Amino acid sequence: MASPRLETYCCPNRDAATRLVMNFQPEVFCGVCIGSASVSLLLTILQLLPKKGQSPRKMPKASSSSTILLLISICDILGGLGMIFRSSVWLGFPGFIANISVVNGTDVWPSAFCVGSAMWIQLLYSAGFWWLFCYAVDSYLVVRRSAGLSTIVLYHMMTWGLAVMLCVEGIALLYYPSLSSCENGLEHAVPHYITTYAPLLLVLVVNPILFRRTVSAVASLLKGRQGIYTENERRLGTEIQIRFFKIMLVFIICWSSNIINESLLFYLEMQPDISEMHLKNIRSAALITWIIMGVLNPMQGFLFTLAFYGWTGWRVDLKWRKREIPWESMSSSTVGENTYPSPVNYQSNIHDSKKVTTTDSQQTDDAISMLSEGNTSSDDRLTRSSPIYQGW
């Protein structure tokens, strides 16, 4: 799982609260992390692979939103691999890990492994948080017609730049001036915890606001597309709202235990002796949420694919063919070409009819399709109701 306690444990003179959770059944905890991360990793990859029965189509250029969703899944996959590797070493080489606790030890490799693996996990999941924030921003800008594939470069700069900067800054402050002297006071630990949880809290607070504004803007777009707000438009707006709700629900389920656990551990750190009897319930709650974190944090990757695309099925098609992969959808980059990219399950035998469309309505349908990509029912409904698709 992803917790700043992983980096704190690399300090030989770690605090009592960190020793409490890290020394509680470490074999069981590492086994839980390996099992949860492995299941999530396999199911996430299964979700993203092309499936049998999907008719090959001309691959359109990916939209910025679909690219961001793919990058979120990649961050979860790489973060899960880091958890599996770290926990496997802890289980397979207990003597190697025990050298971390040796003050002024001559072997630097255990500490280097501890710091490196913890930074890898923190960096990838922090980047995933920033990408999720960028997805909320991009969704809002798309319906405001202020975003496109060109903005993905800015998202890359912001996401990776902030993730690396905060990770390096937090680690540098924690381990300053050396590993042997870290955790000698909260002035070392507090900045590290702030840089770790800042992107998580940003998503929890800001994303619901942006999603709510996006849903309101989508309703205005749907009303203005044909001048009426039919049942199809109402259902499409509701499905986009449900999709945003699922994304935030998954995020809250997977990371609320981290906030609860960290609050309990900080409370224990403030006590002169955490082993006192009146703190027994607090210690038990901290240990329970610690195990829950090991289960839920790695499962974010798979649960997010369910929120993004729904269940895509078991029938994997490993044969190479030129086809649209599940995370790609429509793009406005084909405006002016002789073909228009079709949404998921779009029927290829649509009858030719009059081509009375405008650039404004076409951009509206592009924006709506980007937000509803991966949702078969929404795409089919958009196909039936949109004058653009009827014109093609």
Rosetta blueprint (number, residue, H / E / L):
1 M L
2 A L
3 S L
4 P L
5 R H
6 L H
7 E H
8 T H
9 Y L
10 C L
11 C L
12 P L
13 N L
14 R L
15 D L
16 A H
17 A H
18 T H
19 R H
20 L H
21 V H
22 M H
23 N L
24 F L
25 Q L
26 P H
27 E H
28 V H
29 F H
30 C H
31 G H
32 V H
33 C H
34 I H
35 G H
36 S H
37 A H
38 S H
39 V H
40 S H
41 L H
42 L H
43 L H
44 T H
45 I H
46 L H
47 Q H
48 L H
49 L L
50 P L
51 K E
52 K L
53 G L
54 Q L
55 S L
56 P L
57 R L
58 K L
59 M L
60 P L
61 K L
62 A L
63 S L
64 S H
65 S H
66 S H
67 T H
68 I H
69 L H
70 L H
71 L H
72 I H
73 S H
74 I H
75 C H
76 D H
77 I H
78 L H
79 G H
80 G H
81 L H
82 G H
83 M H
84 I H
85 F H
86 R H
87 S H
88 S H
89 V H
90 W H
91 L H
92 G H
93 F L
94 P H
95 G H
96 F H
97 I H
98 A H
99 N H
100 I H
101 S H
102 V L
103 V L
104 N L
105 G L
106 T L
107 D L
108 V L
109 W H
110 P H
111 S H
112 A H
113 F H
114 C H
115 V H
116 G H
117 S H
118 A H
119 M H
120 W H
121 I H
122 Q H
123 L H
124 L H
125 Y H
126 S H
127 A H
128 G H
129 F H
130 W H
131 W H
132 L H
133 F H
134 C H
135 Y H
136 A H
137 V H
138 D H
139 S H
140 Y H
141 L H
142 V H
143 V H
144 R L
145 R L
146 S L
147 A L
148 G L
149 L H
150 S H
151 T H
152 I H
153 V H
154 L H
155 Y H
156 H H
157 M H
158 M H
159 T H
160 W H
161 G H
162 L H
163 A H
164 V H
165 M H
166 L H
167 C H
168 V H
169 E H
170 G H
171 I H
172 A H
173 L H
174 L H
175 Y L
176 Y L
177 P L
178 S L
179 L H
180 S H
181 S H
182 C L
183 E L
184 N L
185 G L
186 L H
187 E H
188 H H
189 A H
190 V H
191 P H
192 H H
193 Y H
194 I H
195 T H
196 T H
197 Y H
198 A H
199 P H
200 L H
201 L H
202 L H
203 V H
204 L H
205 V H
206 V H
207 N H
208 P H
209 I H
210 L H
211 F H
212 R H
213 R H
214 T H
215 V H
216 S H
217 A H
218 V H
219 A H
220 S H
221 L H
222 L H
223 K H
224 G H
225 R H
226 Q H
227 G L
228 I L
229 Y L
230 T L
231 E H
232 N H
233 E H
234 R H
235 R H
236 L H
237 G H
238 T H
239 E H
240 I H
241 Q H
242 I H
243 R H
244 F H
245 F H
246 K H
247 I H
248 M H
249 L H
250 V H
251 F H
252 I H
253 I H
254 C H
255 W H
256 S H
257 S H
258 N H
259 I H
260 I H
261 N H
262 E H
263 S H
264 L H
265 L H
266 F H
267 Y H
268 L H
269 E H
270 M L
271 Q L
272 P L
273 D L
274 I L
275 S L
276 E L
277 M H
278 H H
279 L H
280 K H
281 N H
282 I H
283 R H
284 S H
285 A H
286 A H
287 L H
288 I H
289 T H
290 W H
291 I H
292 I H
293 M H
294 G H
295 V H
296 L H
297 N H
298 P H
299 M H
300 Q H
301 G H
302 F H
303 L H
304 F H
305 T H
306 L H
307 A H
308 F H
309 Y H
310 G L
311 W L
312 T L
313 G L
314 W L
315 R L
316 V E
317 D L
318 L L
319 K L
320 W L
321 R L
322 K L
323 R L
324 E L
325 I L
326 P L
327 W L
328 E L
329 S L
330 M L
331 S L
332 S H
333 S H
334 T H
335 V L
336 G L
337 E L
338 N L
339 T L
340 Y L
341 P L
342 S L
343 P L
344 V L
345 N L
346 Y L
347 Q L
348 S L
349 N L
350 I L
351 H L
352 D L
353 S L
354 K L
355 K L
356 V L
357 T L
358 T L
359 T H
360 D H
361 S H
362 Q H
363 Q H
364 T H
365 D H
366 D H
367 A H
368 I H
369 S H
370 M H
371 L H
372 S L
373 E L
374 G L
375 N L
376 T H
377 S H
378 S H
379 D H
380 D H
381 R H
382 L H
383 T H
384 R H
385 S H
386 S L
387 P H
388 I H
389 Y H
390 Q H
391 G H
392 W L
